[in-house]
């Protein structure tokens, strides 16, 4: 494939080539065509330019998935500013932390976020812009106020007769220019701003285009459903950037998507490819498919060699219809599929595959087309990435996954120490994940060195942040947060000496913990809330560095 000198040229060419095609739709709402997107981008560029925003300045973006979020994101990149996506479910304090740490000059906010944040806590911001209509929430400069009040007039002066394809010209970036800072967390002391260059975006785009779009023959105009949060690199790259540069028609679920809503959208939109986290796929299969196929009659037919093939074909057709009936494959990432679901899919030859990546690699490291999927694996290395297992016998003994290549970040923003801790002198990124690798290059995740958990909709959950808050609460000596299905459980070793001195019964300690839980959840985003706190009588076992041996307690509840 011919390389293009500037990543922004891919966006520019897609807009020009798909000018009159549908581009972005808020599900059950309005649709923007590619020329509508271009005009909105141009207006934001005029706003940026006349408010004094410089190339390389930071622009933060915090709101639910929507067409307007997508436009603001593209406008920032193609202007040459650095985009800072922020999870809309973060608490106000976390949003303030990221805006301040990133030194953002402008913050775009969605309707919900706009009511939660406090501009006074972000003193260096020059302005806050409301995503639904690009109105000004807060302006601290006369230039920004003037630019927004006279935006249509300024636009008219620049394009007195019309705005057409030939007017679309975007910032020509260099590969190593900083494009994004994506924060792995929002809490001071845990936040790490992953610095991704245009080279990383292009590496991911070209790798995925070659591996997915070309093989799947996904052409411009195909429908795609955006399920995952675009503030995360997985959804941002695989569902949005890849598809927009392909000329696809992208539908956004603008509210927190439940499996029921997602399935309804699948059937209506009939996406050409589906990108998901495991829990969404598993819920649909367990709720809609298993009740039909897991009965005695079907099991009997499946065991009859003469007709089992036809039965499997019928089941395959049924399952495909539940996912819209038109997808080339379902790509699952963020975690592995449950063995039961994976075995079911492979038994009926369903087009399922699993990929692997990290925010630091923007995100892709491994992937395999569904026709090359090996159960239990997460694919083979992307063409522009090197991958090795830090083990004397990678096929049989798990070791840490190391990777380097075009996709890799240049480091953590204003945190050289953290950067040096994960990227060694030879340029290898230490992922913190354990795996083996087969002779033909398929990677099999065997565990995590890192402790990150994954929410049901792809949100990153860092248990240390929750534990840090919990450990400061009444009667808590130490704590450990574990995940059971979709629920987060807090294991607490209480302060037994204090409890004894106060004469508390077990029931009274449990009551205190329940109160702690309510107070804790008020401080956390919805996807981090604790479902229950369970008492743990003994002190947790620790390593020589006094870190809790988490793996010993994964089945403690």
Secondary structure, 3 states (H helix, E strand, C coil): CCCCCCHHHHHHHHHHHCCCCEEEEECCCCEEEHHHHHHHHHHHHHHHHHHCCCCCCEEEEECCCCHHHHHHHHHHHHHCCEEEEECCCCCHHHHHHHHHHHCCCEEEECHHHHHHCCHHHCCCCCEEEECCCCEEEEECCHHHHHHHHCHHHHHHHHCCCCCCHHHCCCCCCCCCCEEEEEECCCCCCCCCEEEEEHHHHHHHHHHHHHHHHHHHCCCCCCEEEECCCCCCHHHHHHHHHHHHHHCCEEEECCCCCCHHHHHHHHHHHCCCCEEECHHHHHHHHHHHHHHHHCCHHHHHHHCCHHHHHHHHHHHHHHHHHHCCCCCCCEEECCCCCCHHHHHHHHHCCCCEEECEEEHHHCEEEEECCHHHCCCCCCCEECCCEEEEEECCCCCCCCEEEEEEECCCCCEECCCHHHHHHHECCCCCEEEEEEEEECCCCCEEEEEECCCCEECCCCCEECHHHHHHHHCCCCCEEEEEEEEECCEEEEEEEECHHHHHHHCCCHHHHHHHHHHHHHHHHHCCCHHHCEEEEEECCCCCCECCCCCECHHHHCCCC
